[in-house]
């Protein structure tokens, strides 16, 4: 009987964790915190203090760990998703910003804004494994689902670095629009998207040919980009006109713009395919929209200066 009751308790605890998952981890650069949103209830359930000026975020594939970059402090904070606590902090270069995780969860990729460097760490013990020179002021970073390629947007030389992860070196450099920043891949891995802040556009790159097939005109100062879970829609945050732009993937037809919070930045689609989360830097909120009609569902108060640059939901 005791074993049976213990089993029920364990099962109940496990189910509670499942119901609470996934979390959205929102970096608040203005008050050195991360707001943890339970996307089951769409409420902030915890606020964690991390190193100064958190900006970038990456949740690993299993959702068990979240990594936070703090360019001001030159550190990476590691958050345990089960205990919702900071389990470790380590130094990374001079200004770590863009951050991503490998498809097998074994490696952490971090680009340094000041040094123009990609650093690759063991995601278990945080040991530095490789350093690869990229372009000037690297920001966005994303890994291909095949685990063999990684892409870095270099803002100050208008380029994309293509890294071969089997050889750990840059194998191609592609010219993009002016001041590329946020990157995203379609879930199929066929298309790579770059938000070009300086040219109010998104570059669409074929990942097989590595050619730009089209530049889509967005709102003012596009910052981050993502796709819907079904790969039907491309979504772009436009900082300076307080909106997101929508496009149909494949036909590249514009579906229009939708007003969101003041100075929208980070974007992540929920795994259920029904919701989109958008951080608002100036409103200190996250906006939740449905992904059918892209109408506002809820506004969630977060911390000061919510950026959430990267994949903040798994």
Buried (B, 14 or more C-beta within 10 A) or exposed (E): EEEEEEEEEEEEEEEEEEEBBBBBBBBBBBBBBBBBBBBEEBEBEBBBEBBEBBBBBBBBBEBBBBBBBBBEBBBBBBBEBEEBEBEEBEEBBEBBBBBBBBBEBBBBBBBBBBBBBBBBBEBEEBEBEBEBEBBEBBBBBBBBEEBEBBBBBBBBBBBBBBBBBEEBEBEEBBEBBEBBBBBBBBBEBBBBBBBBBBBBBBBBBEBEEBEBEEBBEBBEBBBBBBBBBEBBBBBBBBBBBBBBBBBEBEEBEBEEBBEBBBBBBBBBBBBEEBBBBBBBBBBBBBBBBEBEEBEBEEBBEBBEBBBBBBBBBB
